[in-house]
Amino acid sequence: MTESTAVSSLAISTLRIFYDGDCILCNHYAHHLQLKQITQYLELVDLRNEKSLILLQEALSKGIVTLNKGMIVQIDSAYYQGAQAITVLSHLTTSTRAINRIIAMIFKTPALGNSVYPLMLVVRKLTFWVQGKSAEIKTSIS
C-alpha cells in the first residue's frame, strides 16, 4: 500500500482485525490499538475462533489471505495481511501510547515496515516457544 492508496476513515463501513488471540503480542496490539474516530466500525476477531473461519472463508478459499502469515485486516471488501495490514492500521490510528507511536512511525513507511515485520514474526514465534506452545493456527480450511 502506498500513501496515495491510504484508506480514508470516512469511507469505511466494515473494519475487522483478525489476530492471534493466543499471541500475547498480537492480543495486546489488537486490543490497545487506538483508531481515529472509527471505533464504531471496529470488530476484533481471534483467528483461533471458529467465527474467523466463517468471516474469512471466501478470502481463504480464493487465496486472498493465508492463515499463519500474519495479522489480517479487512476494510469493507479489501483484505490486507502482514506488514501491509499494520501499514493500513498505522494510517488509521491515533498515537497516544509510546509503542503505538513507534509502530505507526515504522509502518507509515511501507519499505521500513516490510523490513521490520519479519522480525516481529520471529519475536512472536519465540514467545510461543518460551511458553511451550505452537504458533501455528490450525483450521479445517487452511
C-alpha positions in Angstrom: 0.0 0.0 0.0 1.4 3.4 -0.9 0.4 6.7 0.7 -1.7 7.5 -2.3 -3.8 4.5 -1.6 -4.2 5.2 2.1 -7.6 4.3 3.5 -10.0 7.1 4.4 -11.8 6.5 7.6 -14.8 8.4 6.2 -15.5 5.6 3.7 -15.2 2.6 6.0 -18.3 0.6 6.7 -16.6 -2.6 7.8 -13.3 -2.8 9.7 -12.2 -6.2 11.0 -8.9 -7.0 12.6 -8.1 -10.7 12.6 -5.3 -11.5 15.1 -3.9 -14.5 17.0 -5.7 -14.4 20.4 -3.1 -16.8 21.9 -0.2 -14.5 21.0 0.4 -12.1 23.8 2.0 -9.5 21.5 -0.8 -9.7 18.9 -3.5 -9.7 21.5 -2.0 -6.6 23.2 -1.6 -4.7 19.9 -5.2 -5.5 18.7 -6.8 -4.5 22.0 -4.8 -1.4 22.6 -5.0 0.0 19.1 -6.5 3.4 19.1 -8.4 4.2 15.9 -9.3 7.7 14.7 -13.0 8.2 15.3 -14.0 4.9 13.6 -14.2 2.6 16.6 -17.9 2.1 15.9 -16.9 0.1 12.9 -14.2 -2.0 14.5 -14.5 -5.7 15.1 -11.7 -7.7 16.6 -11.7 -11.4 15.6 -9.5 -14.0 17.2 -8.1 -16.2 14.4 -8.3 -19.2 16.7 -12.0 -18.8 17.0 -14.3 -20.6 14.5 -16.1 -17.2 13.8 -12.9 -16.1 12.0 -13.2 -19.1 9.6 -16.8 -18.1 8.7 -15.8 -14.5 8.2 -12.6 -15.4 6.2 -13.9 -18.5 4.4 -14.2 -16.8 0.9 -10.9 -14.9 1.2 -9.1 -18.1 2.4 -10.6 -20.3 -0.4 -9.6 -17.8 -3.0 -6.1 -17.5 -1.6 -6.5 -13.8 -0.9 -5.2 -14.4 2.7 -3.4 -17.2 4.3 -3.5 -18.2 8.0 -0.2 -18.1 9.8 1.2 -15.4 7.6 0.4 -12.5 9.9 -2.4 -10.3 11.1 -5.3 -9.7 8.6 -7.2 -6.5 8.3 -10.5 -6.4 6.4 -11.7 -2.9 5.3 -15.0 -3.4 3.5 -14.2 -5.9 0.7 -10.5 -5.3 0.8 -8.0 -7.5 2.7 -4.5 -6.6 3.9 -2.1 -9.0 5.6 1.1 -8.9 7.5 3.1 -5.7 7.1 0.5 -4.2 4.7 -2.2 -4.8 7.4 -0.1 -2.9 10.0 0.6 -0.2 7.5 -3.1 0.3 6.9 -3.8 0.4 10.6 -1.0 2.9 11.2 -2.8 5.3 8.9 -6.0 4.9 10.9 -4.6 5.0 14.4 -4.1 7.8 16.9 -0.7 7.7 18.5 -1.0 8.4 22.2 0.8 5.4 23.6 4.6 5.1 23.1 4.5 1.7 21.5 1.7 2.7 19.1 3.7 5.8 18.1 6.8 3.7 17.4 4.8 1.1 15.4 2.9 3.8 13.5 6.2 5.6 12.7 7.8 2.4 11.4 4.8 1.2 9.3 3.8 4.5 7.8 6.9 4.0 5.7 5.9 0.7 3.8 9.5 -0.2 2.9 10.6 0.1 6.6 7.5 -1.8 7.7 8.2 -4.6 5.2 11.7 -4.9 6.6 10.6 -4.9 10.3 7.5 -7.2 10.0 9.5 -10.5 9.5 11.4 -9.7 12.8 8.1 -9.2 14.5 7.0 -12.7 13.3 10.2 -14.1 14.7 9.6 -12.5 18.1 6.0 -13.8 18.0 7.3 -17.4 17.4 9.9 -17.0 20.2 7.2 -16.0 22.7 5.2 -19.2 21.8 8.4 -21.3 22.0 9.1 -19.9 25.5 5.6 -20.7 26.6 5.9 -24.2 25.1 3.0 -23.6 22.7 2.6 -23.9 18.9 2.4 -20.6 17.0 0.6 -22.3 14.1 -3.1 -21.6 13.8 -4.8 -24.9 12.7 -8.1 -24.9 10.9 -10.1 -27.2 8.7 -9.8 -24.7 5.8 -6.1 -23.9 5.8 
